[in-house]
């Protein structure tokens, strides 16, 4: 996938992708999953995700993960 290559080192974990339900695939087979993307701030993460192909089909939720002390 071109987006994955363009994300480069900002893409920490590709994560799983899967149908959201075995019984109801939804229009064109809805896909659920996650990826872990890192950046200096929200704006930099939004820039990495701007060209993600899922933006053409729906939405991408961005959830912040805080650093764990001592890790």
Phi, psi and omega per residue, in radians:
X1 nan 2.296 -3.090
X2 -1.092 -0.676 -3.129
X3 -1.072 -0.747 -3.118
X4 -1.024 -0.761 3.122
X5 -1.179 -0.699 -3.130
X6 -1.185 -0.514 -3.133
X7 -1.175 -0.483 3.077
X8 0.994 -2.382 -3.077
X9 -1.228 -0.235 3.104
X10 -1.179 -0.431 3.125
X11 -1.495 1.817 -3.081
X12 -1.453 -0.725 -3.094
X13 -2.520 2.095 3.131
X14 -1.113 -0.614 3.113
X15 1.270 3.016 3.123
X16 -1.475 2.681 2.936
X17 -2.234 2.425 -3.063
X18 -2.763 2.745 3.008
X19 -1.064 2.512 -3.115
X20 -1.256 -0.342 3.130
X21 -2.693 2.395 3.083
X22 -1.200 -0.600 -3.057
X23 -1.448 -0.581 -3.091
X24 -2.192 1.675 -3.129
X25 -1.303 -0.222 3.134
X26 1.174 -3.119 3.116
X27 -1.086 2.199 3.108
X28 1.008 0.390 3.117
X29 1.207 1.429 3.125
X30 -0.907 2.485 -3.136
X31 -2.040 2.382 3.038
X32 -2.152 2.813 3.120
X33 2.727 -2.885 3.112
X34 -2.676 2.803 2.938
X35 -2.396 2.637 3.065
X36 -1.851 2.095 -3.120
X37 -2.098 2.359 3.118
X38 -1.993 2.644 3.096
X39 -2.838 2.970 -3.140
X40 -1.177 -0.552 -3.117
X41 -2.782 3.101 -3.106
X42 -1.034 -0.682 -3.125
X43 -1.070 -0.693 -3.134
X44 -1.228 -0.606 3.086
X45 -1.206 -0.736 3.092
X46 -1.048 -0.640 3.123
X47 -1.142 -0.698 3.104
X48 -1.124 -0.694 -3.082
X49 -1.457 -0.163 -3.064
X50 -1.003 -0.627 -3.101
X51 -1.701 0.145 -3.140
X52 -1.117 2.326 -3.078
X53 -1.093 -0.407 3.127
X54 -1.176 -0.346 3.081
X55 -1.112 -0.420 3.123
X56 -1.415 -0.311 -3.059
X57 -1.879 -0.387 -3.044
X58 -3.036 -2.325 -3.087
X59 -2.238 2.823 3.028
X60 -2.179 2.166 3.073
X61 -1.587 2.378 3.104
X62 -1.921 2.114 3.116
X63 -2.068 2.269 -3.112
X64 -1.440 2.381 3.040
X65 -1.903 2.229 -3.140
X66 -1.548 2.610 3.088
X67 -1.174 2.513 3.071
X68 -1.643 2.205 3.124
X69 -0.990 2.386 3.086
X70 1.432 0.038 -3.115
X71 -1.921 nan nan
